[in-house]
Amino acid sequence: MAQIDNIKQSRLDKLESIKKSGLNPFPSKSRKNHCINQILDDFSKLSKSKKKVILAGRIMSIRGHGEVTFLDVRDGTGKIQAFLSKDKVKEKKYNFFLENFDIGDIIELDGILFQTKRGEKTIEVSKFNILTKSLLPMPEKWHGLQDYEDRYRKRYLDLLLNEELREIFIKKSKFWQVTRDFMNKNGFFEVDTPTLEVTTGGAEANPFKTHHDDFDINLYLRISVGELWQKRLIAAGFEKTFEIGKIYRNEGSSADHLQEFTNMEFYWAYADYEDGMGLVKKLFREIASKVFGTTKFKSKNFEFDLSKEWKKISYREEILSQTKIDVLKASEEEIKAKLKELNVKYEGENISRLIDSLWKYCRKNIAGPVFLIDHPKTVSPLAKEKIDNPGITERFQVIIAGTELGNGYSELNNPIDQRERFEEQQKLLKAGDKEAMMPDWDFIEMLEHGMPPTCGFGFGERLFSILIDKPMRETTLFPLIKPETLTN
């Protein structure tokens, strides 16, 4: 800390020196007329014209060679070399720069463009100005931030130093844009639904709780992207809706678990889960092609190709094949014994939680892409039951690289059946199952007015992390982390 304090004091002294020279070390605006990527793209034309360009960016390195100095300057679009010489900026200003400017400062440079003997695209500086004086040093260039908590806590430095990391988020932005464009061109209407709910619906998860002082009621941060709200819109006559938005789950922390993340959900009237599978397959292939330029991936020690056939596998048969347990017939004790034999930790004592734990063990062995179908009714409280096979639902999940990457249904629109399932979920809640679904009795009333046959599907940024083969926390700009003051 003493070394950092000394550096900070040195920079504070330089700050005062800059002020005394008549310069404002924190001006409101820059005169820049080109971004660095524009300069690099049009370099030949701009350098031949000998026209002055003005750029702005952060000093990333300073290399002094007597009467000349080379800088690397970066803005949000790219990096360029700058050349300062005593001849061009005059000796007094040149020395002023060396004495008062540091790596990390944000500066403005005027000059003309040329290429060095080594072919380096460079701006020859005729004038410089300070835009922001940095008071703390950046991490050492070649090692950067090593501690993962420091990397997340000081993400701005991590992004500044790590070009590969910046590219991840450029791709992620495109990932959601391609998704939005796909839904729009297929006739879906984008909507916004509440993130604060009186009762959480549409998923099974432990919610975050809060309180509304004026109404004096407890509220929850949503755990789905407005599933029960979008279904209300379907009942209102909107036949195709979708939403891309944040959801929140009060879960544990790990490299692949987040408390806040982005999902997309769509609802499609007069369609069933078979229609949904067809649309989802096209969507995933389009994301792969337009964002990553390929349909072939390696992730989590799996290899898969989204352009190949997507097989349909049965929930019941896959578990039976891998564990010899028939989830439609086995007792709770039999499933518990199998989980113990497989050394699988599980939470909850009810049959649906036990079955789900068994499935998660099996899921890890599937490369995909496959559609998992024929889920038992007990683990699918919002999916329509198959007419020819009671106890089994019209539900599908996308499985890739041993991971669930999307969940869809032929949505349950029978209010009598839905009420019975909500009542069953309420019993689980009262028995202590924090992830059981909260009943929404107003939703039942909507179903009693009538909702058309509908297919719903949702997926989230976990798909992006699988395709880019990085942990979810690494593909999140600012993942939740315990404040440093609470860790000391």
Secondary structure, 3 states (H helix, E strand, C coil): CHHHHHHHHHHHHHHHHHHHCCCCCCCCCCCCCCCHHHHHHCHHHHHHHCCCEEEEEEEEEEEEECCEEEEEEECCCCEEEEEEEHHHHCHHHHHHHHHHCCCCCEEEEEEEEEECCCCCEEEEEEEEEEEECCCCCCCCCCCCCCCHHHHHHCHHHHHHHCHHHHHHHHHHHHHHHHHHHHHHHCCCEECCCCCEECCCCCCCCCCCEEEECCCCEEEEECCCCCHHHHHHHHHCCCCEEEEEEEEECCCCCECCECCEEEEEEEEEECCCHHHHHHHHHHHHHHHHHHHHCCCEEEECCEEEECCCCCEEEEHHHHHHHHHCCCCCCCCHHHHHHHHHHCCCCCCCCCHHHHHHHHHHHHHCCCCCCEEEECCEHHHCCCECEECCEEEEECEEEEEECCEEEEEEEEECCCHHHHHHHHHHHHHHHHCCCCCCCCCCHHHHHHHHHCCCCEEEEEEECHHHHHHHCCCHHHHCCCCCCCCHHHHC
